[in-house]
Amino acid sequence: MRILALAGGIAGAVALSQFPEFSQQYVQRLSGAVDELRAVTIAFDTTARVAGLSREEAFEKMGGSDFTDSLRDDMRARIYRYERLNADYQALATAQPLERLARFYRFRDPDLARRTWDDYQPGVPATSEGLIAAGLGYAAGWALVTALLSLMLRPFRRTA
């Protein structure tokens, strides 16, 4: 059981030690996505304002055919994604790597996370943040494996 817990701890350490670099690359991609979507949002809002409409009024005016319904739904989704990603970017951009670890829930865009992971190259945790993350990963991995083994072995324990 101790060997498996040790293996779980090492696996957790290796995995979590990569988080600081992964988070940096994710934030860089997030920044690019926010910049692109900001331009789309500004263009839509400007067009609506020139027509004397609010954003929601402009959405209500769009429609009537399959094409314009689809365009309206696409614009609404892009603007919603911009607002969500911008909030995530604001929360992550100035955060230190370990603060980002505490804000893991802000890494919620599956497309950006997948593309970041696809291009990610593991690095050696040479920074203090990487070493701290590795220590946290070791502790989490060890605790998880110990808890799972304890639960699995519970029925086989002898009672005194």
Number of C-alpha atoms within 10 A of each C-alpha: 11 11 10 14 21 18 16 22 25 20 18 23 25 22 16 24 27 22 24 24 20 21 22 17 17 22 23 15 17 23 18 11 17 21 14 12 20 18 12 16 20 12 12 17 18 15 15 17 14 9 10 11 16 15 16 12 12 18 19 12 11 16 15 8 9 9 11 14 15 13 15 18 15 12 16 17 12 16 19 14 17 21 16 15 21 19 13 21 22 13 14 23 16 11 14 13 21 17 14 21 18 10 14 13 10 17 19 12 15 9 9 16 18 12 12 20 14 9 10 14 10 14 13 11 20 9 12 11 19 23 19 17 25 24 19 17 24 25 18 19 25 23 17 16 19 20 13 12 15 13 10 10 11 10 8 7 8 6 4 3
